[in-house]
Amino acid sequence: MKFGKLLFLLLILLKPEFAQPQLEKQWAYAESLFAQEKYFNAITEAKRLAFFDTANQYSFKTNKLIGESYSQGGKLAEAVHYFTKAEITSKTKAELFATKIEIIKVNILRRAFSLVNHQLNEMEKDERFRTDSSSLQYWRGWNYLFHDDWQKAAEVFAKIDSAATLKNICEEVQKKKYSVSFAKGLSVVLPGAGQFYTGNYVSGILSLGWNVLFGYLTVQAFSAERVFDGMAIGTMLWLRFYNGNLTNAEKFAEEKNNILNNETLDYLQKNYQGLKP
């Protein structure tokens, strides 16, 4: 173990200096692998370049490329790590802004809503990025979109001329969404109505039927002065089915909304041609 550590340290101390043409060639190779969507190989070659780049000429580029490769490969935590390293090694406002946005995009995919909101707020306060307010608002809209707040997303995109398509999509989703509170409210008034509202007709009929049956049996028991039977049927059966009816109405509305959300996100991922996380 000690010999291995010593050998590793020796290799680092004696590692050869790469000439500028060799560094450029290595960088071009890493870029070409990324363009071919060979992300694992791109990471390997970028790290190889970073190892021999003793003057740190390519630090920003390699860290950013590695972050992008990890992001494309779904390794989001690793992507944030390397984008943060790229942010530290950035030398211009453009490089700094680009890496901050990449971190925000990854956090949107991670559905870290509060974190993204905080990061965008901090960038908006930074005088260096005052001219980029439209871009910041654009990613704020995507953050709302991934947070299932299509109404606020539409309101944000409405302020950006180039985001009209996204605004229209968000408004359409908002119109199609089921109101969870409305579904539950319907079932409070009439058991099964919330299920009918969400298109779950069989469940709605069953819920209405069971509630009518046990409600009738409860009333009959009390009318016949069979108090114990009435309480047993009312609390153990009628209330059980009545509460189950409320739970189902809420659950079905949420499930339908989740399907709509996922279908829309899938459509945007495959068909939307603009910038996206």
N, C-alpha and C positions, 0 to 999 in steps of 0.2 A: 504493500500500500504506500509506504514512504517512498520507495523507489519510483512508483508511478507518479506521485506528486512532484518529485524532483525532476523527472523527465519532462513532465508537462511544463514546469516553470522554465526549464532549460530551453524548450522549444519556443516559448514565448520570448525569452531574452534573445534567442538567436534567430528569430523568424526573419526571413529575408525581406528587404524593402522592395516593394513593387514599383516599377517605373510608371510614370503617368500613362503611357499608352496601354500598359497592361491593366491598370485600374479602369481605364475607359472601356477596354474590351470586356472586362469582367462585368462592369455595370451594364453594358449593352446586352450581354448574355443573360443576366438576371432579368432585365426588362423584357427580353424576348420570351423568356419562359413564362413570365406573368401574362404577357399578351396572348400566349397559347393556352392560358388557363391551367398551366402546370404549377399550381401554387406552392406545393410542397417543395418542388425543385427550385422555384424562385426564392423561397425562404432560405434554402440551403446555400445557394450561390450568393445571395445578398449577405448572409452571415460570413461567408468565406471572404467576400470583398471587405467587410468591416474588420475582419481579423488582420488583413494585410494593409489596411488603410491607416498607417501609423500617424499620418498628419490629419486624420479625421476630415478629409475633404468631402467624403461621401456620407458622412454620418446622418445628415437629415434625409437624404434620398434613400439610403438603405433602411433606416428605421421606418420611414413612411411606406416603402414598398413592402416590408415585412408585415406592417400593420394592415395594409390593404389585402395582402395574401391571406393572413389569418381571418380577416373579416369575410372574405369571399369563401373561405373554407368553413365558416360558421364557428370559428374559435374566437368568440367575442371578447372574453376576458384578456386573452393574449393580444388581441388587436388593440385594445385600449392601452395595454402596457407599452407596446411599441409606438403607438401614436403619441403617447405622453413623452417617450424618449425623443421622438421627432420634434415635438413641441419645444423641448428643452434645447435641442440643437438647431432650432430654426434661427436664421440670420436676418430675415426680412419680415416686414409686416404681412406680406402675402403668404409666406410660408407659415407664419404663426397662425394666421386666420384659417388657412387651409387645414392645419392639423387640429385646431380646436373644433372646426366643423366636422371633421372625420370622427372625433371622439363623441360629439353630439349625435351623429348619425348612428354610431354603434350603440350608444345608450338608448336611442329611440327603439332600435331593434330589440334591446334587452327590456324594453317597456319600463325603463327607470324614469317615470314621468316627472317626479319631483326633482330629481337630479338634473335632468335636461332643462327643466324650467329654471332652475337656479343658474345653470351654466349660461343659458341665453340671457338671463337678467344681468349677469356679471359682464357679459360681452357688450350688452347694450349700454352699460354704464362707462365702458372703456372708450375714451375719446378716439383712440386709434381706429375704432371700428364704426364710428358714427356714419360714415358713407356707405356702410354695408348693412344698414338697418333692414332693407328689403329682403336680403338674403336671410337674416336672422329671423324675420317674421315668417319666411317661407318654411323654415325648419320648425318653428313653433307650431305652424299649422299641421305639419306631419306628426309632431308630438301629440297634439290633440287627437289626430286621426287614429294613431295607434292606441290611444287611451280610451277609445270608443266614445269620444265626445265630438260627434260629427257636426253638430251645430256650431260649436266654437271653431272647429277647423274650417268650416265654410265661411264663417265671419272673417277669419284671418286671411284666407285665400282671396276673399272678395276685395281686399285692399291691394292685391298684387295683380297687375295687368296680365302677367304671363301665366298666372295660376287659375285662369278662368275654368279650364277643364276640371281641375281638382275641386274647385268650388261647386261646380255643377254635380259632380259625382257625390260629394259630401251631402249636398242638399237632397239628392235623390235617395241616398241611404237613410237620411233622417226621416224622410217621408214614409219610407217602407218599414221603419222600425216599429216594433210593438211597444206599447206603453205598459211596463210591468205593473205600475200602480193602478192603471185603468183595468188591466186584466184581473188583478186581485180585487179591486173594488166591485167589479161586475159579479164576481163569485161570492162576495159578501152578501149582495142583494139577492142573487139567484144562483145557487150552487150549479156548477157546470157551465155558466155563461162565459167565464173567463177562458175555459178550454175551447168553447165554440169560437170565441174571438180570435184565438191563435190557430184555428183550423184543426184542432184535435177533437173531432166530433164524437168519436167512440168514447173517449175518456169523459167528455162532457155529458153524454147520455147516461153513462154508468154513474157518474158522480151525482147527477140530478136524480136518477132512479133510487140509488141507495139512500140519499138524504130524504127523499119523499117517503120511502118505505119506513125508515127508522123514526122519522119525525111523526109519521102517522101512528106507529106502534107506541111511541112515547106518550102521545096525546091520549090514545085509547087507554093506556095503562092508568094514567092519572084520572081519566074520566071514570074508570071503573074502581077508583080508590085503591088501586094496587100501586101504592106509593113506591115501595121497594123496587118493583119491576120497572116502574116508570123511571126511577133514578138510575137503575142499572142500564136500561136500554139507552136512556138519554145521554149519560156520561160516558159509558163504555163504547157505545156503537154510534149513536147519532153525532155526538161531538167529535168522535174520531174521524168519521167520514166528512164532516163539515170542515174540520181543520185540514184534512188531507186535500179537500177540494181547493182550499185557499193556497196551500203549498204547491199543488200541481199547476194552478193557474199562473203563479209566479214563475215556477220552474220552466213551464212551456214557453212563456214569453221570453225569458232569458235565453233559452236554447235556440229559439228562432232568431233572436238578435245575434247570437254568437255565430250561427251559420251565415247570416247575412254579412256580418263583419268579416269573417274569414274568407268568404267568397269574393268580397270586394277587395280585400288586401291581396288575395291571390291574383285577381284581375289586374290590379295596379302593378304588381310585381312582374307579370308577364307581358302586359300590353302598354302600360304608360311609358311614354318615350322621354319624359322630362327627368330632372334630377329626383332621386329617391334614395332612402336609406339603404 
